[in-house]
Each structure stands twice: as C-alpha cells, then as structure tokens.
C-alpha cells in the first residue's frame, strides 16, 4: 500500500511514519511512505504516482490542506484523504472534499489504526492481488484473474478486463494467490478456478474461450484442487 504524508512539520512526518510502520508490522501489510512538506510537491507527484491514502495537514505555507485537497479531487476522486490536524474546527469543512476520516493532533494510535482498518475493509483488501514493481503498484481483483503465465522474468496476468505484463517472477505471484482458488496446471501457468468452464485430462477451457494445456505431472494435483473448489462452491450455493 502506497501512502503520502503531506505535513510541513518534520517531527509530525516522522511520528506518523513510525505509527504506519507499526501498523504495517502488526497487520502484515507492506506500506510504502512518501513525505511532502507542501501541497504543491504532492500535487506534482500525483501526476506521476498513485497513493491509496493521503494523510493531509491543514495549515501549511502557501497552499493549505483544504486547497490541496480540492486540487486533488479535481484530478482524481479515488484518493483516500485522511486529515490529521491540530484544528478540529475545520473537521466539518474537510468533508467538502470527501474526507475519509479526520484525526486530531496529537495522533491517537487507536483512532489511526481504526481508520486504516476501515479503509481496508471498504475495499476488501484481502481479495486484491497487490504487486509492487519499479513501474508502480498494481492492484488486481483476484476474482478477475483468469490465468497467470510466465514469460521469461515477467508474468502475463490475464483478467476479465485487461492483460498485464508485470516484471515479477511467476513464483512470487503464486505465493500471493490463495491455493483454494488457483493452481498450477503446468510449469509456467497458473489457472484461476473461477473462470474454468471445463477441463479434460490434458486441457483447460476458460470462460473467455481461451485454452491451456495441463502438464502430466500436474494433472493429479490440479484435478484434486479443482474438485475441492467445485465442492466448496456448490456447498456455498445450496
């Protein structure tokens, strides 16, 4: 998860970053933090980089937190903005820019953690495949993944919406996928059970019409895992 802190006070930046690091270790979620001392630098960076959460101070030189948030909203309505301010009287006004939460300084750790927990619940974070590369961060709904295929040191991820080519080895992606929903069907190929229409002893037919071969050494485990998935799915829909 990529996070931005926009605050002109260095001690505040450091304190918030330490709390985010504690949250990261507690929840076992990778959090990457970028810090900004003014709204202009944040706005400029947002043209090149995405953040899931922006922690926004109110009082800053030149352009305050409210005006910075208005500019952000004019460009992108998906950023989650959490105001962290010593001015509780502006709490009501902050909701003009669709603020997710308002936290009063000094920061209460429990309230901060609760705000992040609520955000993660709101996007069903457990059902997202989060991949960080030098090109940026990819967030892919696991239920959309039809298959993942190795292509050298890259991986092709085919989804119901589009195709991604990501500079990450297939094994690293496999480690992030739930084994009850995905399984290797050959050395360089992982199939998503949700999108399998049918299969034989040698071939998978996906719901988008594409096909994939099943390797002989993988067929036994594949059939076992897919049968478990079908049984689980049927039980859920009785």
Secondary structure as a PSIPRED ss2 file (coil, helix, strand):
# PSIPRED VFORMAT (PSIPRED V4.0)

   1 X C   1.000  0.000  0.000
   2 X E   0.000  0.000  1.000
   3 X E   0.000  0.000  1.000
   4 X E   0.000  0.000  1.000
   5 X E   0.000  0.000  1.000
   6 X E   0.000  0.000  1.000
   7 X C   1.000  0.000  0.000
   8 X C   1.000  0.000  0.000
   9 X C   1.000  0.000  0.000
  10 X H   0.000  1.000  0.000
  11 X H   0.000  1.000  0.000
  12 X H   0.000  1.000  0.000
  13 X H   0.000  1.000  0.000
  14 X H   0.000  1.000  0.000
  15 X H   0.000  1.000  0.000
  16 X H   0.000  1.000  0.000
  17 X H   0.000  1.000  0.000
  18 X H   0.000  1.000  0.000
  19 X H   0.000  1.000  0.000
  20 X H   0.000  1.000  0.000
  21 X H   0.000  1.000  0.000
  22 X H   0.000  1.000  0.000
  23 X H   0.000  1.000  0.000
  24 X H   0.000  1.000  0.000
  25 X H   0.000  1.000  0.000
  26 X H   0.000  1.000  0.000
  27 X H   0.000  1.000  0.000
  28 X C   1.000  0.000  0.000
  29 X C   1.000  0.000  0.000
  30 X C   1.000  0.000  0.000
  31 X C   1.000  0.000  0.000
  32 X E   0.000  0.000  1.000
  33 X E   0.000  0.000  1.000
  34 X E   0.000  0.000  1.000
  35 X E   0.000  0.000  1.000
  36 X E   0.000  0.000  1.000
  37 X C   1.000  0.000  0.000
  38 X C   1.000  0.000  0.000
  39 X H   0.000  1.000  0.000
  40 X H   0.000  1.000  0.000
  41 X H   0.000  1.000  0.000
  42 X H   0.000  1.000  0.000
  43 X H   0.000  1.000  0.000
  44 X H   0.000  1.000  0.000
  45 X H   0.000  1.000  0.000
  46 X H   0.000  1.000  0.000
  47 X C   1.000  0.000  0.000
  48 X C   1.000  0.000  0.000
  49 X C   1.000  0.000  0.000
  50 X C   1.000  0.000  0.000
  51 X C   1.000  0.000  0.000
  52 X C   1.000  0.000  0.000
  53 X E   0.000  0.000  1.000
  54 X E   0.000  0.000  1.000
  55 X E   0.000  0.000  1.000
  56 X E   0.000  0.000  1.000
  57 X C   1.000  0.000  0.000
  58 X C   1.000  0.000  0.000
  59 X C   1.000  0.000  0.000
  60 X C   1.000  0.000  0.000
  61 X C   1.000  0.000  0.000
  62 X C   1.000  0.000  0.000
  63 X C   1.000  0.000  0.000
  64 X C   1.000  0.000  0.000
  65 X H   0.000  1.000  0.000
  66 X H   0.000  1.000  0.000
  67 X H   0.000  1.000  0.000
  68 X H   0.000  1.000  0.000
  69 X H   0.000  1.000  0.000
  70 X H   0.000  1.000  0.000
  71 X H   0.000  1.000  0.000
  72 X H   0.000  1.000  0.000
  73 X H   0.000  1.000  0.000
  74 X H   0.000  1.000  0.000
  75 X H   0.000  1.000  0.000
  76 X C   1.000  0.000  0.000
  77 X C   1.000  0.000  0.000
  78 X C   1.000  0.000  0.000
  79 X C   1.000  0.000  0.000
  80 X E   0.000  0.000  1.000
  81 X E   0.000  0.000  1.000
  82 X E   0.000  0.000  1.000
  83 X E   0.000  0.000  1.000
  84 X E   0.000  0.000  1.000
  85 X E   0.000  0.000  1.000
  86 X C   1.000  0.000  0.000
  87 X C   1.000  0.000  0.000
  88 X H   0.000  1.000  0.000
  89 X H   0.000  1.000  0.000
  90 X H   0.000  1.000  0.000
  91 X H   0.000  1.000  0.000
  92 X H   0.000  1.000  0.000
  93 X H   0.000  1.000  0.000
  94 X H   0.000  1.000  0.000
  95 X H   0.000  1.000  0.000
  96 X H   0.000  1.000  0.000
  97 X H   0.000  1.000  0.000
  98 X C   1.000  0.000  0.000
  99 X C   1.000  0.000  0.000
 100 X C   1.000  0.000  0.000
 101 X E   0.000  0.000  1.000
 102 X E   0.000  0.000  1.000
 103 X E   0.000  0.000  1.000
 104 X E   0.000  0.000  1.000
 105 X C   1.000  0.000  0.000
 106 X C   1.000  0.000  0.000
 107 X C   1.000  0.000  0.000
 108 X C   1.000  0.000  0.000
 109 X H   0.000  1.000  0.000
 110 X H   0.000  1.000  0.000
 111 X H   0.000  1.000  0.000
 112 X H   0.000  1.000  0.000
 113 X H   0.000  1.000  0.000
 114 X H   0.000  1.000  0.000
 115 X H   0.000  1.000  0.000
 116 X H   0.000  1.000  0.000
 117 X H   0.000  1.000  0.000
 118 X H   0.000  1.000  0.000
 119 X H   0.000  1.000  0.000
 120 X H   0.000  1.000  0.000
 121 X H   0.000  1.000  0.000
 122 X H   0.000  1.000  0.000
 123 X C   1.000  0.000  0.000
 124 X C   1.000  0.000  0.000
 125 X H   0.000  1.000  0.000
 126 X H   0.000  1.000  0.000
 127 X H   0.000  1.000  0.000
 128 X E   0.000  0.000  1.000
 129 X E   0.000  0.000  1.000
 130 X E   0.000  0.000  1.000
 131 X E   0.000  0.000  1.000
 132 X E   0.000  0.000  1.000
 133 X E   0.000  0.000  1.000
 134 X C   1.000  0.000  0.000
 135 X C   1.000  0.000  0.000
 136 X E   0.000  0.000  1.000
 137 X E   0.000  0.000  1.000
 138 X E   0.000  0.000  1.000
 139 X E   0.000  0.000  1.000
 140 X E   0.000  0.000  1.000
 141 X E   0.000  0.000  1.000
 142 X H   0.000  1.000  0.000
 143 X H   0.000  1.000  0.000
 144 X H   0.000  1.000  0.000
 145 X E   0.000  0.000  1.000
 146 X E   0.000  0.000  1.000
 147 X E   0.000  0.000  1.000
 148 X E   0.000  0.000  1.000
 149 X E   0.000  0.000  1.000
 150 X E   0.000  0.000  1.000
 151 X E   0.000  0.000  1.000
 152 X C   1.000  0.000  0.000
 153 X C   1.000  0.000  0.000
 154 X E   0.000  0.000  1.000
 155 X E   0.000  0.000  1.000
 156 X E   0.000  0.000  1.000
 157 X E   0.000  0.000  1.000
 158 X E   0.000  0.000  1.000
 159 X E   0.000  0.000  1.000
 160 X C   1.000  0.000  0.000
 161 X C   1.000  0.000  0.000
 162 X C   1.000  0.000  0.000
 163 X E   0.000  0.000  1.000
 164 X E   0.000  0.000  1.000
 165 X E   0.000  0.000  1.000
 166 X E   0.000  0.000  1.000
 167 X C   1.000  0.000  0.000
 168 X C   1.000  0.000  0.000
 169 X C   1.000  0.000  0.000
 170 X H   0.000  1.000  0.000
 171 X H   0.000  1.000  0.000
 172 X H   0.000  1.000  0.000
 173 X H   0.000  1.000  0.000
 174 X H   0.000  1.000  0.000
 175 X H   0.000  1.000  0.000
 176 X H   0.000  1.000  0.000
 177 X C   1.000  0.000  0.000
 178 X C   1.000  0.000  0.000
 179 X C   1.000  0.000  0.000
 180 X C   1.000  0.000  0.000
 181 X C   1.000  0.000  0.000
 182 X E   0.000  0.000  1.000
 183 X E   0.000  0.000  1.000
 184 X E   0.000  0.000  1.000
 185 X E   0.000  0.000  1.000
 186 X E   0.000  0.000  1.000
 187 X C   1.000  0.000  0.000
 188 X C   1.000  0.000  0.000
 189 X E   0.000  0.000  1.000
 190 X E   0.000  0.000  1.000
 191 X E   0.000  0.000  1.000
 192 X E   0.000  0.000  1.000
 193 X H   0.000  1.000  0.000
 194 X H   0.000  1.000  0.000
 195 X H   0.000  1.000  0.000
 196 X E   0.000  0.000  1.000
 197 X E   0.000  0.000  1.000
 198 X E   0.000  0.000  1.000
 199 X E   0.000  0.000  1.000
 200 X C   1.000  0.000  0.000
 201 X C   1.000  0.000  0.000
 202 X C   1.000  0.000  0.000
 203 X E   0.000  0.000  1.000
 204 X E   0.000  0.000  1.000
 205 X E   0.000  0.000  1.000
 206 X E   0.000  0.000  1.000
 207 X C   1.000  0.000  0.000
 208 X C   1.000  0.000  0.000
 209 X C   1.000  0.000  0.000
 210 X C   1.000  0.000  0.000
 211 X E   0.000  0.000  1.000
 212 X E   0.000  0.000  1.000
 213 X E   0.000  0.000  1.000
 214 X C   1.000  0.000  0.000
 215 X C   1.000  0.000  0.000
 216 X C   1.000  0.000  0.000
 217 X C   1.000  0.000  0.000
 218 X C   1.000  0.000  0.000
 219 X H   0.000  1.000  0.000
 220 X H   0.000  1.000  0.000
 221 X H   0.000  1.000  0.000
 222 X H   0.000  1.000  0.000
 223 X H   0.000  1.000  0.000
 224 X H   0.000  1.000  0.000
 225 X H   0.000  1.000  0.000
 226 X H   0.000  1.000  0.000
 227 X H   0.000  1.000  0.000
 228 X H   0.000  1.000  0.000
 229 X H   0.000  1.000  0.000
 230 X H   0.000  1.000  0.000
 231 X H   0.000  1.000  0.000
 232 X H   0.000  1.000  0.000
 233 X H   0.000  1.000  0.000
 234 X H   0.000  1.000  0.000
 235 X H   0.000  1.000  0.000
 236 X H   0.000  1.000  0.000
 237 X C   1.000  0.000  0.000
 238 X C   1.000  0.000  0.000
